[in-house]
């Protein structure tokens, strides 16, 4: 094996597949990992019966001579026993993510799958990298590259920070490199549906009735889109809807009124499991209904706005939206019953009817002349 000199290392081609390891014949433990995109110096040694490895840095930022000097220092320190206290072998980003997602109190499976999807989509090239190889410059550049969606960029890299900090509980890692990011300023999108009669005309013109029912239902309940997507018939009752797991990590029961049952009547019987089924989706339920001028979350904001304008107290609106109360009293002591919340829900539905968003129809009229297509 040739000596790892600057000339030799500079001429080494990047690996086409996997990672090539080049060991120095003179300094035992000095190794150069050559991957598809980078060359990285490490020092590795068996200490206390365990293989320890520490990253020295990337080439050419760290030259061969600098790497050799650093490796000699490690060799001296570890030979004296200092290496026994060093935690080596940082997990990859992929393993750190799965460890974080394995937390028993972490939100719903939908939320976990969304994180896996986002990491796989935007951080695919990092997933097999040890956390110690993800640098400040890398996270700053990745954040900048996602500038077209400022909120999405912020959320993604903040979750990298969360995953990193969770890994720090069991590994001696430095502070998260996301500390170098200058976060994008986010302007909250407070969009609500101003003209509910125009919304009604848009809904009636949709070619797929399942989409019609979906948008009617989230407007009339304030449910988050993923909560509606995954809603199962076994959790739809005459007087309430049960959500086994929600965004905030707990189950939730939402009071409903007869008008909600009428809204769902056209899709009853289409699928034994899901309320909003899709034969084209591997999951069995819709995930991308036809896009409107108003986002699904705008429907949720509209529900809350109409509730407030109807005179429903803000605390009660928060309960209907399954928001966590801010006060200790609200979090730990007050647990209003479904029957106590139902009049507020009825008031919102009545107001939506009066504004032309929902029609006051019987079940026979609702299902009349509606033909359903496969999604």
C-alpha positions in Angstrom: 0.0 0.0 0.0 1.6 3.3 -1.0 2.1 6.1 1.5 -0.7 8.6 1.7 1.1 11.6 0.3 -0.5 14.7 -1.1 0.4 13.7 -4.6 -1.0 10.3 -4.3 -4.2 11.4 -2.6 -4.8 14.2 -5.1 -4.6 11.7 -8.0 -7.0 9.2 -6.5 -10.2 9.1 -8.5 -13.5 9.3 -6.7 -15.3 6.0 -6.3 -18.0 5.0 -8.8 -19.7 2.8 -6.3 -19.5 2.4 -2.5 -16.5 3.7 -0.6 -12.8 2.8 -1.1 -10.5 2.7 1.9 -6.8 3.5 1.6 -4.6 2.8 4.7 -1.3 4.5 5.3 1.6 1.9 5.7 3.6 4.1 8.1 1.0 5.6 10.5 -1.1 2.7 11.6 -4.8 3.8 11.9 -4.6 6.6 9.3 -7.1 5.9 6.6 -8.6 7.8 3.6 -12.2 7.1 2.7 -12.9 7.8 -1.0 -16.6 8.0 -1.9 -18.6 9.2 -4.9 -18.4 12.9 -3.9 -15.5 13.3 -1.4 -12.3 12.1 0.2 -12.3 12.0 4.0 -9.5 11.4 6.5 -10.0 9.2 9.5 -8.0 7.8 12.3 -9.0 4.3 13.5 -7.8 2.1 16.3 -8.9 -0.7 18.6 -9.3 0.7 22.1 -10.5 -1.3 25.0 -11.6 -4.1 22.7 -13.7 -1.8 20.5 -12.9 -0.2 17.2 -12.9 3.5 17.5 -12.9 5.9 14.6 -12.7 9.7 14.5 -13.0 11.9 11.4 -10.0 14.2 10.8 -11.5 16.1 7.9 -12.0 16.3 4.2 -9.4 16.5 1.5 -8.2 18.9 0.2 -9.3 21.2 3.1 -7.2 18.9 5.2 -3.9 18.2 3.4 -2.1 14.9 3.7 0.6 16.4 5.9 -2.0 17.9 8.2 -3.8 14.6 8.4 -0.6 12.7 9.2 0.3 15.1 12.0 -3.2 14.8 13.5 -3.1 11.0 13.2 0.2 11.0 15.1 -1.3 13.1 17.9 -4.3 10.7 18.1 -1.9 7.8 18.2 0.0 9.3 21.1 -3.1 10.3 23.1 -4.9 7.1 22.6 -1.8 5.1 23.5 -2.0 6.9 26.9 -5.6 5.9 27.4 -7.3 9.1 26.4 -9.0 7.4 23.5 -11.0 5.2 25.9 -13.2 8.2 26.8 -13.8 9.3 23.2 -17.2 8.3 21.7 -16.5 7.3 18.1 -18.7 5.9 15.4 -21.4 8.6 14.9 -24.6 7.2 13.4 -25.5 8.0 9.8 -28.3 10.5 9.2 -30.6 7.7 8.1 -30.0 5.7 11.3 -30.3 8.8 13.5 -33.6 9.6 11.8 -35.0 6.1 12.4 -33.8 6.3 16.1 -35.7 9.6 16.5 -38.8 8.2 14.8 -38.8 5.2 17.1 -39.6 7.4 20.1 -42.8 5.9 21.6 -44.6 9.3 22.1 -43.8 10.7 18.6 -46.9 11.8 16.7 -48.7 9.7 14.1 -47.5 7.2 11.5 -48.5 9.8 8.9 -46.2 12.3 10.4 -43.3 9.7 10.6 -43.8 8.8 6.9 -43.9 12.4 5.9 -40.5 13.0 7.6 -39.0 9.9 5.9 -40.4 11.2 2.6 -39.0 14.7 3.0 -35.5 13.4 4.1 -35.5 10.9 1.3 -36.5 13.6 -1.2 -34.2 16.5 -0.2 -31.4 14.8 1.8 -31.0 11.5 -0.1 -27.3 12.0 -0.6 -26.8 12.6 3.2 -28.7 9.5 4.5 -25.6 7.2 4.5 -23.2 9.9 5.8 -22.2 9.8 9.5 -23.5 12.9 11.2 -19.9 14.1 11.8 -19.5 14.4 8.1 -22.4 16.8 7.6 -20.7 20.2 7.8 -22.0 23.7 8.4 -21.2 24.6 4.8 -23.3 21.6 3.6 -26.4 22.5 5.6 -26.2 26.2 4.7 -25.9 25.3 1.0 -28.8 22.8 1.2 -31.0 25.4 3.0 -30.1 28.0 0.4 -30.9 25.6 -2.5 -34.5 25.2 -1.1 -35.1 29.0 -1.0 -38.1 28.7 -3.4 -40.1 27.3 -0.5 -38.8 29.2 2.6 -41.1 27.5 5.0 -40.3 24.1 3.7 -36.6 24.7 3.8 -36.8 26.0 7.4 -38.9 23.0 8.6 -36.7 20.4 6.9 -33.4 21.7 8.3 -35.0 22.3 11.7 -35.9 18.6 11.7 -32.3 17.8 10.9 -31.4 19.8 14.0 -34.0 17.8 16.0 -32.7 14.5 14.8 -29.1 15.6 15.5 -29.9 16.7 19.0 -31.7 13.4 19.7 -28.6 11.5 18.6 -26.5 13.7 21.0 -28.2 11.9 23.9 -26.3 8.8 23.2 -23.3 10.0 21.1 -20.6 12.6 21.8 -21.5 14.9 18.9 -20.7 18.6 18.4 -23.5 21.2 18.2 -25.7 20.7 15.2 -24.2 22.4 12.1 -27.6 24.0 11.5 -26.4 26.7 13.9 -24.8 28.3 10.9 -28.1 28.7 9.0 -29.7 32.1 8.7 -33.3 31.1 8.7 -35.7 32.4 6.0 -38.2 34.9 7.3 -41.6 33.2 7.0 -44.7 35.2 6.3 -47.7 33.3 7.8 -50.3 32.5 5.1 -53.5 33.6 6.8 -55.6 32.8 3.7 -59.3 32.1 4.3 -62.1 31.5 1.9 -63.7 35.0 1.7 -66.4 34.2 -0.9 -68.0 31.0 0.3 -70.7 31.1 -2.5 -67.9 31.2 -5.1 -66.3 28.3 -3.2 -69.6 26.4 -3.5 -69.8 26.9 -7.2 -66.2 25.6 -7.5 -66.9 22.5 -5.5 -70.1 21.7 -7.5 -68.1 21.9 -10.7 -65.5 19.3 -9.6 -65.6 16.3 -11.9 -65.0 13.8 -9.1 -67.7 13.7 -6.4 -65.3 12.1 -3.9 -63.3 15.3 -4.1 -66.5 17.3 -3.6 -67.3 15.5 -0.4 -63.7 15.7 0.8 -63.6 19.5 0.6 -67.1 19.9 2.0 -66.1 17.8 4.9 -62.9 19.5 5.9 -64.6 22.9 5.7 -67.4 21.7 7.9 -65.2 20.0 10.5 -61.9 21.9 10.4 -59.9 18.7 10.2 -56.4 18.7 8.9 -56.1 17.2 5.4 -54.1 14.1 6.6 -56.7 13.5 9.3 -59.4 13.4 6.6 -57.3 11.4 4.1 -56.8 8.6 6.6 -60.2 8.6 8.2 -61.7 5.2 8.5 -65.4 4.3 8.7 -65.0 2.4 12.0 -64.1 5.8 13.5 -67.1 7.6 12.2 -70.0 7.6 14.7 -73.4 9.2 14.7 -72.3 11.9 17.2 -68.5 12.1 16.9 -65.4 11.2 14.9 -62.5 9.4 16.6 -59.0 10.0 15.5 -56.7 7.4 17.1 -53.5 9.5 16.5 -53.1 13.1 15.6 -50.3 15.6 14.8 -49.9 16.4 18.5 -49.3 12.8 19.4 -52.6 11.9 21.0 -56.1 10.6 20.2 -58.9 13.1 19.6 -62.7 12.9 19.5 -64.5 15.6 17.5 -68.2 16.2 18.0 -70.3 16.2 14.9 -73.9 16.9 14.0 -76.4 15.3 11.6 -75.3 17.6 8.7 -71.8 16.0 8.8 -73.4 12.6 8.4 -75.3 13.9 5.4 -72.1 15.3 3.8 -70.5 11.8 4.0 -73.6 9.9 2.8 -72.6 10.0 -0.9 -69.3 8.2 -0.2 -70.7 5.6 2.2 -70.3 2.1 0.8 -67.5 2.9 -1.7 -64.9 1.3 0.5 -65.2 -0.9 3.6 -62.2 0.8 5.3 -61.6 4.4 4.1 -64.0 7.2 3.9 -62.2 8.8 1.0 -60.8 5.8 -1.0 -58.6 5.7 -4.0 -57.9 2.7 -6.2 -54.9 4.4 -7.6 -53.1 4.9 -4.3 -51.0 2.2 -2.7 -52.3 3.3 0.7 -55.9 2.9 -0.3 -57.0 6.5 0.3 -56.7 9.8 -1.6 -53.6 11.8 -1.1 -53.8 14.5 -3.8 -57.3 15.7 -4.4 -57.7 18.1 -7.3 -56.2 21.5 -6.4 -58.4 24.5 -5.8 -57.7 28.2 -5.5 -57.8 27.6 -1.7 -55.5 25.1 0.0 -56.8 22.4 2.4 -55.4 24.4 5.3 -57.3 27.5 4.1 -60.5 25.4 4.7 -59.3 24.8 8.3 -58.6 28.5 8.9 -62.0 29.3 7.4 -63.7 27.0 9.8 -62.0 28.7 12.7 -62.7 32.2 11.4 -66.4 31.4 10.9 -66.6 30.0 14.4 -65.1 33.1 15.9 -67.4 35.4 13.9 -70.4 33.3 15.0 -69.5 34.0 18.6 -67.7 30.8 19.6 -65.1 31.5 22.3 -61.5 31.2 21.1 -60.8 28.5 23.8 -63.7 26.4 22.4 -62.5 26.9 18.8 -59.1 25.6 19.8 -60.8 22.5 21.3 -62.6 21.8 18.1 -59.3 22.2 16.2 -57.5 19.9 18.6 -55.0 22.7 19.5 -53.1 22.2 22.7 -54.3 24.8 25.3 -51.6 27.3 26.3 -52.6 27.5 29.9 -51.8 24.9 32.6 -55.5 25.0 33.5 -56.5 24.2 29.9 -53.8 21.5 29.5 -54.3 19.6 32.8 -57.7 20.4 34.3 -60.5 21.4 31.9 -61.7 18.4 29.8 -65.0 19.5 28.2 -67.3 16.7 27.1 -68.4 16.2 23.5 -71.9 17.3 24.4 -70.6 20.5 25.8 -68.7 21.3 22.5 -71.4 20.1 20.1 -73.5 23.4 20.3 -70.5 25.3 19.1 -70.0 22.8 16.2 -73.7 23.2 15.3 -73.4 27.0 15.3 -70.5 26.8 12.8 -72.4 24.4 10.5 -75.5 26.6 10.7 -73.4 29.7 9.8 -71.8 27.9 6.8 -75.2 27.0 5.6 -76.4 30.6 5.9 -73.4 31.8 4.0 -74.1 29.5 1.1 -71.2 27.1 1.6 -73.3 24.1 2.7 -76.7 23.3 1.4 -79.5 22.3 3.8 -80.4 19.1 2.0 -81.7 15.7 3.0 -79.8 12.5 2.2 -81.9 11.6 -0.9 -81.1 14.9 -2.4 -77.5 14.7 -1.6 -77.0 11.4 -3.4 -79.2 12.2 -6.4 -77.5 12.4 -9.8 -74.0 11.8 -8.4 -71.9 9.3 -10.2 -68.6 8.2 -8.7 -65.4 7.6 -10.6 -62.3 5.6 -9.6 -59.4 7.8 -8.3 
